Amino acid sequence: MSTHTTAIGDDLLDLLAGGLTRNELLAFRPSASTQARLERLLSKNRQGRLSEAEAHELDDFETIEHIVRLLKARVRRKRGR
């Protein structure tokens, strides 16, 4: 992941910094503006028109999404105990 934060990274950091419950983590979704940005990046990627900076941003989105999925899976597993 690059040294700058992406919109989804900012969304997640805000949530984590505020302290959160398991339910809040499970309910986490990117903001509407973040989702719109991701859709624009995905569209440009399908068209082969991403700049290098946008490609890095899309990679960051994917990395953070993977981390969030792992966190959610772990919370669900612990709930089942």
N, C-alpha and C positions, 0 to 999 in steps of 0.2 A: 504494500500500500504506500502511496506517496506521502510526502510530509504535509500536504495541505489536507483540510477536511472537506469532504463533499457534503452536499445537502443532506443525504441520508446519514452521514456520519454526524453531522450537527444535530439532526433529529434524535439520534440514539444517545449522543453525549448529553443532550439536554434532559432526556428521560432518566438516564443513569445518575446524573448530577443531582437531580431532585430527590433521589431515593425512590425506590419503587417496590411495589409488592410483586409477588409472582403473577398475580392476575394482570397487573399492568404490563408486565413484560410479555405475557401471552397475548395481550390485546394490541401490542405495539404494531403500528402500521406507519409507513412513511407518510408525511404530510401530502396534501393535494399538490402543492407546488413541487415537491420532491418527486412525486410520481409522474407529474407532467414532464419534468426535466428528464427523468429516466426514459419515458416514452419517446421524447425527441432524440435522445442519444441512440436508442435502439433503432429508431427509424433511419437515422443517418448511418448507423452501422450496416443495416440491411442494404442501403444504397451505396455502400462503400465510400462514404463522404466524411468519415470522422477525421478530425485533426488529431495530431499526436496527443495534445492535452486532453481532448475529449475521450480518446481511447483509454488514457490513464484514469480519467474520471469514471468511465464505464467499468473498468477493472476494479476500482475502489468500491463501486456499487455492489459488484458481484462478491467481493471479499466480505463486505459488511453484511450483506444478505446471508451469506453462508454462516457467519458468526452468529447472527440473530437466530437462524434456524437451529444451530447447535445449542444455543442457550435455551430456546423454547423446548427442544427435545429433552434436554437435561431436566428442566423444571417439570415437564410432564412425567418423566420417569420417577423423579423424587416424589411427586404427588401420589403415584401408584403404590408407594411403599407403605 
